[in-house]
Amino acid sequence: MTQPQMSPDTKLNDFIDAVVDKDFSKAAPTFHELLQAKMDDALDQEKIAVANQMFNGAEAELDDDDPSEEDIEAAIDELDDDDTEEEVESEEETEEEESEEETEE
């Protein structure tokens, strides 16, 4: 006999109750079920969007959260600049330490 399907609200309430009661062995599987349901929904939506693009010629929707190519290149350049500055500072510190050691000798 299979367990009856619980609504997401019921599962969420059961999860919260289990966490409040510190019954983590019960909360963990419920959490995984909730997370799996969200992932399945997101995957289904993405499949629909891709199929719509392929078969109906719809344009791809870009999330505002996704960085543009220019943003990515600017971030890489900024990181490269930071690394170069750190290397120069590191070299200067090493030279200072070496000169201090020579002075001590």
C-alpha positions in Angstrom: 0.0 0.0 0.0 1.5 3.4 -1.0 1.4 6.5 1.2 -1.1 9.1 0.2 0.4 12.2 -1.5 0.8 15.0 0.9 0.4 18.6 -0.3 3.5 20.8 -0.2 2.0 22.9 2.5 1.5 19.8 4.7 5.0 18.6 4.0 6.4 22.1 4.9 4.4 22.2 8.1 5.7 18.7 9.0 9.2 19.7 8.2 8.9 22.8 10.4 7.3 20.8 13.2 10.1 18.2 13.1 12.8 20.9 13.2 11.2 22.7 16.1 10.9 19.3 17.9 14.6 18.7 17.0 13.6 15.5 15.3 16.2 15.8 12.5 15.9 12.2 11.4 12.3 13.0 10.4 13.1 16.4 9.1 15.9 15.4 6.7 13.8 13.2 4.4 11.0 15.8 4.4 13.5 18.5 3.5 14.9 16.4 0.6 11.3 15.8 -0.7 10.5 19.5 -0.6 13.8 20.3 -2.3 13.3 17.6 -4.9 9.8 18.9 -5.7 11.2 22.4 -6.2 14.0 21.1 -8.4 11.6 19.1 -10.5 9.3 22.1 -11.0 12.3 24.3 -12.1 13.6 21.6 -14.4 10.1 21.2 -16.0 9.9 24.9 -16.6 13.3 24.9 -18.2 12.4 22.0 -20.4 9.3 23.9 -21.5 11.3 27.0 -22.3 13.9 25.0 -24.3 11.2 23.2 -26.3 9.5 26.5 -27.0 12.7 27.9 -28.3 13.4 24.9 -30.5 10.0 24.2 -31.9 8.3 27.6 -31.8 11.2 29.9 -32.5 10.8 31.7 -29.2 13.7 33.8 -28.1 15.7 32.8 -25.1 14.8 34.7 -21.9 17.8 36.0 -20.0 17.6 36.3 -16.3 18.5 39.7 -15.0 20.7 37.9 -12.5 22.8 36.4 -15.3 25.9 38.5 -15.9 26.5 39.8 -19.5 29.7 39.0 -21.4 31.0 42.5 -20.7 30.4 42.0 -16.9 32.3 38.8 -16.9 35.2 40.3 -18.8 35.3 43.3 -16.5 35.4 41.1 -13.5 38.2 39.0 -14.9 40.2 42.2 -15.7 39.6 43.5 -12.2 40.8 40.2 -10.7 43.9 40.3 -13.0 44.6 43.8 -11.9 44.2 42.9 -8.2 46.5 39.9 -8.6 49.2 42.1 -10.3 49.0 44.6 -7.4 49.3 41.8 -4.8 52.3 40.4 -6.7 54.0 43.8 -6.7 53.3 44.3 -3.0 54.5 40.8 -2.2 57.7 41.4 -4.1 58.3 44.7 -2.3 57.7 43.1 1.1 60.2 40.3 0.2 62.8 42.9 -0.9 62.2 44.8 2.4 62.6 41.6 4.4 65.8 40.7 2.6 67.3 44.2 3.1 66.5 44.0 6.8 68.2 40.6 7.1 71.3 42.0 5.3 71.3 45.0 7.7 71.1 42.7 10.7 74.1 40.6 9.5 
